[in-house]
């Protein structure tokens, strides 16, 4: 009996600890029931800039109570090149204050494209030390919300500014030099580098910057293959795990991952770390835009934009 009690108590501790520091998915029903919860801030990160603003524009519908973030101006570091890099601490603090968020606020983020941009916001918040237990991702985002016929409005609510101060920064980001040293030069052969872009970008067929191709030794898994296309919700953890394990990406290995501009990277970070439970996952936020424009860095399947047919 004592042994049984020990294992039960251990299981409780493990379950509790795994949920405390975890970005978690919430479904549309949960959010619908919590729309008036004052401890929650709903944040939308739309794909297109014309969905931003408080204008009452036909078709620009949002979830009740949502405030809006501009993916490019708010979630990129405008003071450096490339602006794919995540915002500075000072920029982040100003954004949180503008959105009326404090360190005690529970944030539910959503977007209209497979949770790519909402994931970016939440990963940036984790980076700057916001309690990950207070970070929620709306499964299916606006696409599923509308499909279920749940209420939307054609404007955003005004919020009162707060004060927000970052007390710690979590070590989840990588630089190009980390990738070059550990993967390209082979200093850490146990690391798996995952490119989560669409296959045409990985192969150099679709070139979106000065050159196409991929970082040497990178394995390609399309991150949005983890989502159901019809409603943008995530597939089951078992299905997603199979997707990555089929390419040799297993939970016992350190994972470095990148995409084109840091959005799919954040999406994959949430998937790998919090949906299927991989322990050692890090983000290269500079991603392919930075790597490709540093011309001395090597690439596989390299095609220059000027050679594009």
NORCOR-V194286 format. One record per residue. N is the residue number from 1. RES is the residue in three letters. PHI is phi in radians with two decimals (* if undefined). Layout:
n = {N N}
res = {RES RES}
phi = {PHI PHI}
This chain:
n = {1 2 3 4 5 6 7 8 9 10 11 12 13 14 15 16 17 18 19 20 21 22 23 24 25 26 27 28 29 30 31 32 33 34 35 36 37 38 39 40 41 42 43 44 45 46 47 48 49 50 51 52 53 54 55 56 57 58 59 60 61 62 63 64 65 66 67 68 69 70 71 72 73 74 75 76 77 78 79 80 81 82 83 84 85 86 87 88 89 90 91 92 93 94 95 96 97 98 99 100 101 102 103 104 105 106 107 108 109 110 111 112 113 114 115 116 117 118 119 120 121 122 123 124 125 126 127 128 129 130 131 132 133 134 135 136 137 138 139 140 141 142 143 144 145 146 147 148 149 150 151 152 153 154 155 156 157 158 159 160 161 162 163 164 165 166 167 168 169 170 171 172 173 174 175 176 177 178 179 180 181 182 183 184 185 186 187 188 189 190 191 192 193 194 195 196 197 198 199 200 201 202 203 204 205 206 207 208 209 210 211 212 213 214 215 216 217 218 219 220 221 222 223 224 225 226 227 228 229 230 231 232 233 234 235 236 237 238 239 240 241 242 243 244 245 246 247 248 249 250 251 252 253 254 255 256 257 258 259 260 261 262 263 264 265 266 267 268 269 270 271 272 273 274 275 276 277 278 279 280 281 282 283 284 285 286 287 288 289 290 291 292 293 294 295 296 297 298 299 300 301 302 303 304 305 306 307 308 309}
res = {UNK UNK UNK UNK UNK UNK UNK UNK UNK UNK UNK UNK UNK UNK UNK UNK UNK UNK UNK UNK UNK UNK UNK UNK UNK UNK UNK UNK UNK UNK UNK UNK UNK UNK UNK UNK UNK UNK UNK UNK UNK UNK UNK UNK UNK UNK UNK UNK UNK UNK UNK UNK UNK UNK UNK UNK UNK UNK UNK UNK UNK UNK UNK UNK UNK UNK UNK UNK UNK UNK UNK UNK UNK UNK UNK UNK UNK UNK UNK UNK UNK UNK UNK UNK UNK UNK UNK UNK UNK UNK UNK UNK UNK UNK UNK UNK UNK UNK UNK UNK UNK UNK UNK UNK UNK UNK UNK UNK UNK UNK UNK UNK UNK UNK UNK UNK UNK UNK UNK UNK UNK UNK UNK UNK UNK UNK UNK UNK UNK UNK UNK UNK UNK UNK UNK UNK UNK UNK UNK UNK UNK UNK UNK UNK UNK UNK UNK UNK UNK UNK UNK UNK UNK UNK UNK UNK UNK UNK UNK UNK UNK UNK UNK UNK UNK UNK UNK UNK UNK UNK UNK UNK UNK UNK UNK UNK UNK UNK UNK UNK UNK UNK UNK UNK UNK UNK UNK UNK UNK UNK UNK UNK UNK UNK UNK UNK UNK UNK UNK UNK UNK UNK UNK UNK UNK UNK UNK UNK UNK UNK UNK UNK UNK UNK UNK UNK UNK UNK UNK UNK UNK UNK UNK UNK UNK UNK UNK UNK UNK UNK UNK UNK UNK UNK UNK UNK UNK UNK UNK UNK UNK UNK UNK UNK UNK UNK UNK UNK UNK UNK UNK UNK UNK UNK UNK UNK UNK UNK UNK UNK UNK UNK UNK UNK UNK UNK UNK UNK UNK UNK UNK UNK UNK UNK UNK UNK UNK UNK UNK UNK UNK UNK UNK UNK UNK UNK UNK UNK UNK UNK UNK UNK UNK UNK UNK UNK UNK UNK UNK UNK UNK UNK UNK UNK UNK UNK UNK UNK UNK}
phi = {* -1.11 -1.13 -1.10 -1.09 -1.08 -1.21 -1.14 -1.17 -1.11 -1.08 -1.06 -1.09 -1.11 -1.12 -1.13 -1.18 -1.25 -1.64 -1.18 -1.87 -2.60 -1.14 -2.20 -1.45 -2.16 -1.63 -1.09 -1.09 -1.06 -1.17 -1.02 -1.29 -1.96 -1.07 -1.73 -1.26 -1.24 -1.49 -1.91 -2.02 -1.58 -2.17 -1.77 -2.18 -1.22 -1.18 -1.76 -1.16 -1.28 -1.56 -1.70 2.00 -1.80 -1.13 -1.57 -1.75 -1.00 1.48 -1.62 -1.70 -2.37 -1.26 -0.96 1.56 -1.37 -1.83 -2.06 -2.14 -1.56 -0.92 -1.49 -1.46 -1.61 -1.95 -2.17 -1.50 -1.31 -1.65 -2.30 -2.06 -1.48 -1.32 -1.16 -1.05 -1.19 -1.11 -1.19 -1.01 -1.16 -1.12 -1.11 -1.05 -1.14 -1.11 -1.03 -1.08 -1.12 -1.45 1.29 -1.78 -2.03 -1.05 -1.58 -1.33 -1.51 -1.93 -1.92 -1.85 -2.63 -2.56 -2.10 -2.63 1.06 1.27 -1.09 -1.45 -1.10 -1.09 -1.02 -1.02 -1.17 -1.19 -1.09 -1.13 -1.12 -0.92 -1.64 1.51 -1.15 -0.92 -1.08 -1.18 -1.76 -1.92 -2.18 -2.00 -1.29 -1.14 1.60 0.97 -1.18 -1.09 -1.21 -0.99 -1.18 -1.06 -1.39 1.36 -1.36 -1.20 -2.30 -2.18 -1.83 -2.87 -2.04 -1.40 -1.32 -2.28 -1.50 -1.17 -2.13 -1.89 -2.41 -2.23 -1.43 -1.80 -2.69 -2.17 -1.44 -1.43 -1.94 -1.72 -2.07 -1.87 -1.06 -1.20 -1.07 -1.11 -1.09 -1.16 -1.41 -1.85 -1.14 -1.50 1.40 -1.13 -2.24 -1.11 -1.35 -1.27 -1.85 -1.68 -1.97 -1.76 -1.79 -1.34 -1.02 -1.05 -1.14 -1.31 -1.03 -1.45 1.54 -1.26 -1.84 -1.85 -2.02 -2.58 -1.12 -2.60 -1.88 2.15 -2.61 -1.19 -0.92 1.34 -1.26 -1.80 -1.71 -2.30 -1.29 -1.04 -1.30 -1.18 -1.41 -1.89 -1.35 -1.22 -1.31 -2.32 1.18 -1.26 -1.43 -1.23 -1.16 -1.02 -1.12 -1.14 -1.18 -1.05 -1.06 -1.00 -1.42 -1.12 -1.08 -1.81 1.38 -1.65 -2.00 -1.28 -1.51 -1.92 -1.20 -2.01 -1.86 -2.48 -2.62 -2.49 -1.55 -2.48 1.68 -1.45 -1.08 -1.08 -1.13 -1.00 -1.20 -1.07 -1.07 -1.08 -1.16 -1.46 -1.96 -1.64 -1.97 1.37 -1.27 -1.54 -2.05 -2.24 -2.31 -1.97 -1.69 -1.30 -1.10 0.95 -1.12 -1.00 -1.18 -1.02 -1.17 -1.49 -1.55 -1.15 -1.39 -1.41 -1.34 -2.53 -1.77 0.96 -1.21 -2.37 -1.37 -1.02 -1.19 -1.63 -1.08 -1.64}
